[in-house]
Amino acid sequence: MAKLPVSVDKIIEKYGPHKAYAPQEGFQGNKEPDKLVKTHCCYCGMQCGIKLKVKDNKVAGFEPWEEFPFNEGRLCPKGVMRYMQNNHPDRILDPLERVEGKGFKPVDWEHAMGRTVNEIKRIQEKYGKDAFAMLSGVSLTNEKSYMIGKFARVALKTANLDYNGRLCMVSAGGGNKKAFGLDRTSNSWADLKHAEVILIAGANVSETFPTLTHYIWQARDNGAKLIVVDPRMIPLARTADLHLPVRPGGDSALFGAILKIMVDNDWLDHDFIDNHTSGFQDTIDAVKDYDLDWAEEHTGISKELIYQAAEMWGKANTSFLLHARGIEHHTKGVDNVLSCINIVLASGRIGRPYCGYGTITGQGNGQGGREHGHKCDQLPGNRDITNPEHRKYISEVWGIDEKDMPGKGITAYEQIEAIHRGEIKGMISICFNPLVSLPNNNFVREALEKLEFYVNIDTFLSETARHADIVLPGSLHEEEEGTVTTAEGRVVKINEAVTPPKNARRDGDIIMELAARLGEKDKFNFPTSEDIFNELRVASKGGTADYYGITYKKIVDNMGVFWPCKTLDHPGTPRLWEDKKFATPDQKAHFNPVSYRPASEMPNKEFPVVLTTGRVVSQYLSGSQTRRIGKLVDKYPEPLLEIHPKLAFQYGIENHDLIKVKTRRGEAQFPAHVVETIREDTVFIPYHWGGKHGANQLTIDNLDPVSKIPEYKVCACQLEKTGKKGSQHLTETAYQSSS
């Protein structure tokens, strides 16, 4: 059973998180490394270029890679510290086995692999193939993402594979495919520099994608106007021409109202609309009643600001619209995305210089990881697992009979629900920490405890891995060669700087051995990562995410290649849609009518305050990596409750008061941080912590009907003073995620 074998405190004492710091003089070899390895940061979708210093098979430091065209040597606080993982004392160095009442004991690989495969076979023979599920992650390379998709369908023979991109990019992907037939940002970031108007919605760029901020500042230097849509006055909003402090859940109402104003004032590109799009009339009919009074009521933004934003956007000659999780983490996330796309299409400003639209990927391979098959409904090349032609082609590439390929599975959170129903009995996960990152995580914990067998592949013992029966020590970003695809669609090369330490193994080798032990060795014969990539190229050929013309050499020679790249002599595609032919059956961009609907849980008398969640600059996602790096922890040691002074006054709350936040899912306590940079009806908590400090104890588990993304950005809460102040002890231990 996947329960904790001993107390959380005992597990933390041995496996962390523990804060690690570099010696004041630097690690040995920092000044005279054996080699410098050009590679990329392991964190967000910017994938900044970096050079790692290596001494005696250890990463000893870094140098800027100034020649890499995106970041030109610039790095954020996380990027500067990313090398610290490699020498970390928390690193898992041997396979671990759960021992009731004692914790975890090291075991050899033969025992760990043998038990894992025996349990997979036992569960599948007793309950059926789909009773054993898999969860994956998009910090993995394209090669590993591809191989995991193949592994689940060919070796595990389960339909139930999904990934943590389900919590990140699927609303954007769903909207992009509906509108354009293809899921990628339309331009490279270079087009940002000369856009007249930049509109950024639900993206705290300065803290979550800091190196992208440089492109926005360059545009500002060139005279660009900046519109920021966010319930908080994020750093970027402080210098914006317009800040629209939207009430969480009001995004589609805002963009619908902007579209109506554009129509009323004829700020439209009629030639583009008439000749290169469909669905325009139905789309404007859906917003015909969205007058400014209605918009003000449903967005919480003054009608004067809404009109100014529409005018600024509507009259521009060139423009770029960017959005991220702020508009996507909703039960209407796909609708929010489509409402943004609608105002882009109405302007006609796409497919030409300095005119674009982009979705900013949060995870390191959030773009490539959602293209090549480890989604529950997807096959490589962004193909559809329910499409007979797609199934036939991939079956031929894999050398299997099409009838043996599983069908569509269920999504990440639906897997948790299926465990509670008794439909899933076993699970393997890699690069995913659902006990921190999924909503309503007390429900998630209960699900883990119901599993008959759970195996976790990771480099550190995450909060989720604490529940594993077997832990297999895998590889860091710099320990395995491969490729990733950046947020702008550029495929770049990850170079192996060091090999995994002691008895840890490369993730790819672990997956291949499991496949061999499950009887499919001949289908997983990949001596190198390049061999995997070459099969991926063939598998993607003819799909909307076509990598066939991309090779390792081509990537290195060009410092990255933008897909689609269909032939070996093709240069790649930094800017999509220049020929005005879209990837839809009719080759037109599709307007999609969006009718506003409220969030799934609105404030009321019992739960009168809106709770929203997000990130901070020094932490990354579930924090399993960054909460182990001392300097990053020290910058923001614990999650704080951001609250406006007027709301704080209403409750008698002062700075540092310990506040109980309660929702219909659970409750937790956070020190108050009284700030003027948030709406008066909303509070904010960052989500990088687990245990009693986890914001996702509170968040709602309702899902978007199309993308199945949870509604992290809106739920209703109560606030209650505890009569205590935040303590030094709580601050100093929050990073460990104790319960």
C-alpha positions, -999 to 999 in steps of 0.1 A, spaced: 0 0 0 13 35 -9 12 49 26 40 66 45 61 39 61 71 63 90 63 98 100 70 127 76 95 142 99 116 110 99 115 109 61 125 145 59 154 140 83 170 115 59 159 126 25 150 162 28 144 188 15 175 202 30 189 236 21 222 234 3 246 262 -4 277 265 -25 309 270 -5 319 307 -3 349 299 -25 328 279 -49 328 242 -56 361 225 -64 369 229 -100 348 260 -104 379 281 -114 396 253 -135 369 230 -148 377 200 -170 352 212 -196 325 237 -203 293 222 -217 268 242 -237 233 233 -227 201 249 -213 184 257 -180 163 230 -166 134 252 -155 108 272 -175 99 271 -211 123 298 -221 151 272 -219 179 298 -216 213 288 -229 239 282 -202 274 267 -200 280 242 -172 314 239 -156 324 203 -150 351 189 -128 356 152 -120 321 143 -133 304 169 -112 289 203 -121 310 229 -104 294 261 -116 283 279 -147 291 306 -172 268 327 -194 263 314 -229 262 348 -246 260 335 -281 227 317 -276 202 339 -295 173 340 -270 187 350 -237 222 361 -248 237 352 -215 209 366 -193 196 343 -165 170 346 -138 177 338 -101 166 301 -106 189 298 -137 219 311 -118 213 284 -91 203 255 -114 237 239 -112 232 234 -74 211 203 -79 239 182 -92 260 180 -59 230 180 -36 231 158 -5 194 149 -9 201 131 -42 188 95 -43 217 73 -52 202 38 -49 168 22 -56 147 24 -24 121 1 -10 94 10 15 97 -9 48 67 -5 71 76 12 104 112 18 93 111 40 62 130 32 31 159 9 26 184 8 -3 180 -23 -26 198 -34 -57 185 -27 -92 177 -64 -98 154 -65 -68 138 -31 -75 131 -39 -112 120 -74 -105 95 -64 -79 82 -36 -101 76 -58 -131 61 -86 -110 36 -61 -94 27 -47 -128 20 -82 -141 1 -92 -110 -22 -61 -110 -29 -63 -148 -36 -100 -147 -60 -96 -118 -77 -63 -128 -70 -57 -165 -44 -37 -184 -58 -3 -177 -57 -9 -139 -20 0 -140 -16 37 -149 13 61 -156 19 98 -150 47 116 -167 61 151 -169 72 178 -193 105 187 -178 116 156 -196 132 158 -231 114 152 -263 131 118 -265 119 107 -231 84 121 -237 82 101 -269 96 69 -254 72 71 -224 42 74 -248 55 44 -266 63 25 -234 28 30 -219 10 18 -251 35 -9 -262 50 -23 -230 25 -15 -202 -3 -18 -228 -24 7 -208 -46 35 -220 -41 53 -188 -11 75 -195 -12 113 -188 13 140 -178 17 171 -157 13 193 -188 -24 187 -180 -19 213 -153 -1 237 -176 -7 241 -214 -37 220 -223 -62 249 -223 -39 268 -246 -34 237 -268 -72 231 -270 -78 267 -281 -50 268 -305 -61 236 -322 -97 248 -325 -86 281 -340 -55 273 -360 -54 235 -363 -19 235 -347 -6 240 -312 23 264 -311 30 301 -305 27 318 -338 60 337 -337 95 338 -323 100 363 -295 120 385 -319 87 398 -333 79 413 -299 106 439 -302 88 460 -328 51 455 -320 32 487 -314 10 472 -288 17 443 -265 -12 427 -245 -2 403 -217 -30 384 -200 -25 362 -169 12 360 -172 35 373 -145 64 375 -169 89 393 -146 87 366 -120 79 334 -139 97 340 -173 122 368 -163 144 366 -193 115 372 -216 110 406 -200 140 419 -219 121 416 -252 92 436 -237 116 463 -225 131 464 -260 96 469 -274 90 497 -249 122 513 -259 109 513 -295 77 530 -284 54 500 -277 23 504 -256 18 478 -229 -16 464 -216 -14 440 -186 -45 420 -176 -41 405 -141 -59 407 -107 -26 416 -91 -4 446 -100 24 423 -110 59 440 -116 52 443 -153 19 461 -146 36 488 -126 50 504 -157 22 494 -181 2 520 -201 -29 501 -189 -34 477 -161 -67 459 -161 -72 443 -127 -97 417 -138 -117 398 -112 -106 362 -113 -129 344 -137 -138 375 -157 -114 370 -186 -137 359 -214 -161 387 -204 -133 412 -209 -121 399 -242 -157 395 -255 -164 432 -246 -132 442 -264 -143 423 -295 -177 441 -294 -160 475 -291 -138 466 -321 -169 457 -341 -188 488 -330 -160 510 -341 -150 490 -372 -115 484 -359 -114 453 -380 -94 438 -409 -122 429 -432 -100 415 -460 -84 390 -436 -117 381 -419 -135 376 -452 -108 356 -470 -89 338 -443 -113 330 -415 -146 314 -407 -172 317 -379 -170 355 -375 -207 363 -376 -215 336 -350 -187 349 -328 -198 385 -328 -234 375 -323 -223 358 -290 -210 391 -277 -236 415 -291 -250 423 -256 -216 428 -240 -220 466 -235 -196 485 -212 -219 485 -182 -223 447 -185 -185 443 -189 -177 464 -159 -201 443 -138 -187 410 -149 -150 419 -150 -146 442 -120 -127 467 -144 -140 502 -150 -156 507 -184 -132 535 -191 -102 512 -188 -120 485 -209 -127 510 -237 -91 524 -236 -77 489 -240 -100 481 -269 -91 513 -286 -54 508 -281 -56 473 -294 -80 480 -322 -62 509 -337 -27 494 -337 -8 486 -368 13 458 -353 6 439 -321 15 408 -300 -8 391 -275 6 368 -249 -11 347 -222 -3 321 -197 -18 302 -168 -37 332 -154 -64 328 -181 -59 291 -186 -63 276 -151 -101 277 -153 -131 255 -159 -135 278 -190 -98 279 -198 -103 270 -234 -130 296 -238 -106 322 -223 -80 313 -248 -104 314 -277 -117 348 -266 -81 361 -269 -76 345 -303 -109 361 -315 -95 396 -309 -63 387 -327 -81 373 -357 -105 403 -358 -74 426 -360 -59 405 -388 -25 409 -371 -10 375 -374 13 358 -398 33 389 -406 63 407 -391 58 421 -356 23 407 -354 17 377 -333 0 356 -307 17 333 -282 11 310 -252 39 311 -228 49 275 -217 56 272 -180 76 240 -179 110 233 -194 96 212 -222 60 223 -220 59 227 -257 77 196 -270 63 175 -242 27 181 -254 35 170 -290 49 135 -290 26 112 -272 25 111 -235 -9 127 -233 -39 103 -227 -54 112 -261 -23 118 -282 2 100 -305 35 115 -318 34 145 -341 4 158 -321 -18 131 -336 -51 119 -323 -52 85 -307 -88 80 -317 -81 88 -354 -79 55 -374 -53 69 -399 -31 82 -371 -33 49 -352 -24 30 -384 6 51 -391 21 51 -356 15 13 -353 35 8 -384 64 30 -370 63 10 -337 60 -24 -354 27 -34 -337 -7 -44 -348 -31 -14 -347 -57 -34 -328 -32 -39 -300 -27 -2 -294 -48 10 -264 -74 37 -270 -79 71 -253 -72 71 -216 -82 94 -188 -64 126 -177 -42 132 -147 -68 143 -122 -93 118 -135 -67 91 -127 -69 102 -91 -107 99 -92 -104 64 -108 -82 53 -80 -109 62 -55 -134 42 -76 -111 12 -75 -105 12 -113 -68 20 -110 -48 -2 -86 -12 5 -95 8 34 -109 43 44 -121 52 81 -122 82 101 -135 89 138 -132 55 146 -116 47 156 -80 9 154 -78 7 155 -40 18 192 -42 7 202 -77 -28 187 -81 -58 205 -65 -76 193 -34 -45 174 -25 -59 157 6 -81 138 -19 -49 131 -38 -32 118 -7 -61 94 0 -58 81 -35 -21 73 -32 -29 55 0 -54 32 -18 -29 20 -45 -18 -16 -42 16 -7 -57 32 26 -66 67 31 -82 83 65 -85 112 75 -108 129 107 -96 161 123 -85 149 135 -51 123 120 -27 94 144 -35 63 146 -14 47 121 -37 76 98 -37 74 95 1 43 73 -6 61 49 -31 66 12 -26 97 14 -49 117 45 -58 140 43 -88 168 69 -89 168 87 -122 187 114 -139 189 152 -139 185 174 -169 223 176 -174 228 138 -171 212 127 -203 214 139 -239 183 150 -257 163 179 -271 136 202 -257 113 226 -275 112 261 -262 81 283 -257 86 299 -291 88 265 -309 126 263 -312 140 228 -308 173 230 -289 199 205 -277 205 193 -242 240 180 -239 250 155 -213 275 173 -190 279 145 -164 267 110 -159 243 100 -130 261 96 -97 268 62 -80 239 38 -86 215 63 -102 206 57 -138 195 77 -169 157 78 -171 158 65 -206 178 34 -195 153 27 -167 123 29 -191 141 6 -217 149 -20 -191 113 -20 -178 102 -25 -214 126 -54 -219 114 -71 -187 78 -67 -199 87 -86 -231 92 -57 -256 130 -54 -257 131 -54 -295 109 -23 -297 131 -3 -273 165 -8 -288 179 27 -286 217 28 -280 217 66 -280 193 95 -274 199 104 -311 184 70 -321 153 78 -301 151 112 -318 155 97 -352 125 75 -346 106 104 -332 113 123 -364 97 95 -385 68 92 -361 61 129 -363 63 131 -401 31 143 -416 16 153 -382 9 189 -373 41 189 -351 64 177 -378 100 173 -368 111 151 -397 135 177 -411 153 183 -378 185 165 -369 209 168 -340 235 184 -363 210 209 -377 200 219 -342 237 225 -331 247 243 -363 217 267 -361 214 270 -323 179 255 -326 154 248 -353 117 260 -353 91 234 -361 73 225 -383 103 215 -404 91 189 -429 122 181 -450 160 180 -444 165 211 -465 138 231 -448 152 259 -426 124 257 -400 95 281 -393 100 309 -368 68 327 -379 37 307 -387 9 316 -411 28 339 -434 10 323 -464 -24 328 -446 -30 290 -449 -39 275 -415 -36 239 -404 -74 234 -404 -93 213 -430 -105 244 -448 -71 262 -444 -88 291 -426 -84 304 -391 -116 297 -371 -133 322 -349 -151 304 -321 -181 319 -303 -176 323 -266 -205 329 -242 -194 341 -208 -201 318 -179 -190 323 -142 -164 303 -124 -175 270 -110 -173 283 -74 -182 319 -68 -180 338 -35 -211 339 -12 -219 348 24 -203 317 38 -171 319 16 -170 356 7 -134 361 -6 -118 350 -39 -87 329 -36 -62 327 -65 -28 310 -67 4 314 -87 42 315 -86 71 335 -72 104 343 -88 126 321 -67 106 289 -68 96 265 -96 63 245 -98 60 220 -69 94 231 -55 109 196 -54 141 210 -70 141 247 -59 132 241 -22 165 223 -19 186 253 -30 194 275 0 197 309 -17 164 303 -35 146 293 -3 159 323 16 145 347 -10 110 335 -3 111 310 26 73 304 31 40 309 13 24 342 23 -12 354 20 -13 385 -1 -42 407 10 -53 443 2 -52 468 31 -90 474 28 -98 437 30 -73 433 58 -89 462 77 -123 446 73 -110 415 91 -87 433 115 -56 417 99 -22 432 102 11 422 85 25 389 97 -8 378 114 -12 341 110 -45 337 91 -66 305 87 -78 302 51 -107 278 47 -124 264 16 -148 236 10 -118 213 5 -97 221 35 -79 247 56 -44 260 61 -26 288 79 -5 315 62 12 347 75 -5 378 61 13 400 36 -7 432 33 -1 448 -1 -18 473 -23 -10 453 -54 -40 430 -54 -77 434 -59 -97 443 -27 -119 412 -31 -91 387 -37 -63 370 -18 -33 353 -34 -11 323 -22 18 308 -41 16 270 -46 52 258 -45 49 242 -10 33 210 2 20 195 35 4 220 59 19 249 38 2 237 6 -21 261 -12 -35 231 -31 -51 218 0 -76 246 -7 -80 247 -45 -110 233 -63 -108 201 -84 -134 211 -111 -120 207 -146 -124 224 -180 -147 202 -200 -124 203 -231 -88 205 -217 -95 189 -183 -73 215 -166 -82 223 -129 -95 257 -119 -65 268 -98 -72 305 -103 -106 308 -87 -123 294 -56 -142 309 -27 -126 311 8 -131 322 44 -105 342 63 -101 339 101 -75 354 124 -58 328 146 -47 354 171 -11 344 164 18 358 144 38 339 119 67 323 138 104 320 129 101 282 133 73 280 107 93 303 83 125 283 87 108 249 81 81 256 55 103 245 26 103 209 39 66 203 34 59 186 67 24 178 78 
